[in-house]
Amino acid sequence: MKETGIAPEESIIIGDSSIDMLTAKNAGIWSCGVTYGLSPETLEKFPGDAMVDSPLEWTELFGA
């Protein structure tokens, strides 16, 4: 974000694990958890701000 000049509130982390969601939280970034990755079971304890089951849901989530 520093290199591109993008603010945390304009950023998102999309990930399949609790580590991804905690990274987003610690950076003040919005998070999207995906249930189709390598560690989706870890998202039960630390879910994202949004959760999706397919990349097709991204268009609805992002308003495209």
C-alpha positions as CSV (number, residue, x, y, z in Angstrom):
1,M,0.0,0.0,0.0
2,K,2.8,2.3,0.8
3,E,4.4,1.8,-2.6
4,T,1.2,2.4,-4.5
5,G,-0.2,5.1,-2.3
6,I,-3.4,3.2,-1.7
7,A,-5.1,3.6,1.7
8,P,-6.1,0.7,3.9
9,E,-9.8,1.5,3.5
10,E,-9.3,1.2,-0.3
11,S,-7.7,-2.2,0.0
12,I,-8.8,-5.8,0.5
13,I,-7.2,-9.1,1.3
14,I,-8.8,-12.1,-0.3
15,G,-7.6,-15.3,1.4
16,D,-8.4,-18.8,2.4
17,S,-7.0,-18.9,5.9
18,S,-7.2,-17.3,9.3
19,I,-3.7,-16.0,8.8
20,D,-5.0,-14.0,5.8
21,M,-7.9,-12.6,7.8
22,L,-5.8,-11.7,10.8
23,T,-3.3,-10.0,8.5
24,A,-6.1,-7.9,7.0
25,K,-7.4,-7.0,10.5
26,N,-4.0,-6.0,11.8
27,A,-3.4,-3.8,8.7
28,G,-6.8,-2.2,8.9
29,I,-7.8,-3.7,5.6
30,W,-11.2,-5.2,4.6
31,S,-11.1,-9.0,4.2
32,C,-12.8,-11.6,2.1
33,G,-12.6,-15.2,3.1
34,V,-12.9,-17.8,0.4
35,T,-14.1,-21.3,1.3
36,Y,-12.5,-23.0,-1.7
37,G,-8.8,-22.7,-0.8
38,L,-6.2,-24.6,1.1
39,S,-7.2,-23.9,4.7
40,P,-10.9,-22.8,4.8
41,E,-11.5,-24.7,8.0
42,T,-9.5,-22.1,9.8
43,L,-12.0,-19.4,8.7
44,E,-14.5,-20.8,11.2
45,K,-12.6,-19.1,14.1
46,F,-11.5,-16.0,12.2
47,P,-13.9,-15.3,9.3
48,G,-13.5,-12.5,6.8
49,D,-15.6,-9.4,6.7
50,A,-17.3,-11.1,3.8
51,M,-17.2,-14.8,2.9
52,V,-17.6,-16.4,-0.6
53,D,-17.9,-19.9,-1.9
54,S,-16.9,-19.1,-5.5
55,P,-15.0,-16.5,-7.4
56,L,-18.3,-15.9,-9.3
57,E,-19.6,-14.2,-6.1
58,W,-16.9,-11.5,-6.3
59,T,-18.9,-9.6,-8.9
60,E,-21.8,-9.3,-6.5
61,L,-19.5,-8.5,-3.6
62,F,-17.7,-5.7,-5.5
63,G,-20.7,-4.3,-7.2
64,A,-19.5,-5.2,-10.7
